[in-house]
Amino acid sequence: MASIVSDGPQYLPMGTRSVKIVILGAFGVGKTTLVQTISEIAPLQTEERLTQAGQSVDDLPVAGKTTTTVAMDFGRRTLGDGSIVVYMFGAPGQDRFAQTVRLILEGALGALVMVDTRHIEQSWDSIGLLEEASVPYVIAVNQFSDAPPYSEAILRDALSLPRDRPLVYIDARHIHSVKAALVALVTDILRPMGNFTR
């Protein structure tokens, strides 16, 4: 009988932990940018041009944005000493994709919820989906140049954020900023499973 264990090359070295996370947030909050910034592979993207037909069903407050994610973004990043590989799934932000987001969440160990302080209320649905699915998450406040600055206390109150949920400030265009958010999330996910070294 043939062995089911291959002697050929493995996709991940033995002992490597793989972690599926989902990037959520409203339309235009920077999810695609974040995946592009941090992925060590060429990211999969499903960007399509916005159409007039979509304007009748979507609330799209971001001026000048001409494309949108219609399925998901996908990227990968190795963290620490190579023992953690993070697979990132960027979810679409419009309300009509809520069922798609639920499907993307299947098997996820955690999520980053990206927040734009110009439209804080648009983060509530993403947080609600994660609470419903019992998926741990970190709030990642993407700092736009024209966005009003709020203290962590004010943001936690506005988001009804539990004390055990981390909140970080990021710039989705900068790799070290995004990596810090991923480390915060993965640390939170793996803490019950044992020590995690950056």
Protein Blocks (a to p, Z undefined) as FASTA:
>chain_A
ZZfbdfbdcfbdghiacdddddeddehilpmmmmmmmpmbdcdddddcddfklmmmpccf
bghiabdcfkbccddddehjhpaccddddddfbfklmmmmmmmmgopabdcddddfklmm
lmmmmmmmmmmnopacdddddddfkbccddfklmmmmnopafklccddddfkbmklmmmm
mmmmmmmmmmmnoccdZZ
